[in-house]
Amino acid sequence: MPKSLYILFLSFALTFLPGSLIFGQNLLRNCKLENIEGCPNNSGQIQKCEHWMSPGDGTPDYVHACNNGNYSVPNNIWGSEAAHSGNGYINFILYYPTASNPDYREYVTGILDCEMQAGQQYEISFYVSLADGCHYAIDGLGAYFSQTIPQQGGSNLDQEIDIGSATIIEMPGGQ
């Protein structure tokens, strides 16, 4: 049974690195976010991206070039951003305080093709872009690996891998 991968970022790669090889096999299903189960046409439709879901109450969005409206790539309701590769990406809120929920966050979960092995070396990488209309940015990312689907708001969401400080390469408007 493949393990679930709980992640706090956008475009993904989880790679097994055998001792003598520099490049390994990507272990994450649909890592380029290209396999779709219907064209997204509204918010909160992460399930239209094969092997991806939200583990809780959040409503992460899947945008894809198959849509020619508000949920398209590169132009959509959050601004303009080309996909790193291919035609789709996931948009989600990493932090947005509200009166009813001062620590609102959205999470996404992906599925691995095989179980990870103890003692083996793995590399995780991803691409992130701050949406044009963002009110907040974060200064770090993390990942959580589990054999069960984690639940948003549960105590099991403490990150196992702290990516640490992230450098924002591009700010909206070239700032």
C-alpha positions, 0 to 999 in steps of 0.5 A: 500500500503506498504511503500518503505524502502530506506537503506544504508546497506547490510543484513536487519531486520526491526522488530516491537516490541510490548510492552510486547514482546522481539522478533517481526515480521520482516516487510521487504519483502525478508529480507534474500535476498533469493527469486530470480527472476533469477540467477544474472550473471552480475553487476547491477542486484539488480532487480533479488532479489525480492522486492529490487531495485536501486532508481537511476543511481547506479548499486548495485549488487546482488550475489547468490550461484546459480551463479558459476562464478563472481557473486557467494557466497562466491567467486565473483569479489569483493573477498570472503565473505559468506552470513550472512545467506542463499545464497545471499547478495547485494554488492554496493558502499557507496562512490567512488569519480570519476572525473565525480562524486566526490560523487558517491554512490549507494543505494538500496530500499526494500519493507515493508510488512505493513505500519509502525504505529506512536507511535510504536517502531521498531528496525532496524538491518543489517550486513555489510562487507567491500569487499576485494578490497575496496578503501574506507570505511565509518564510519556511516550508515543511513536509510530513510523511505518513502511512495514513492520510493526515487530518487538518487540525489534528496533532499529527500535522507537525512537520517531519522535514523542515525545509527552513527559510525559503528565498522568494525569487519573484515578487508580484510586480517585480518588487 
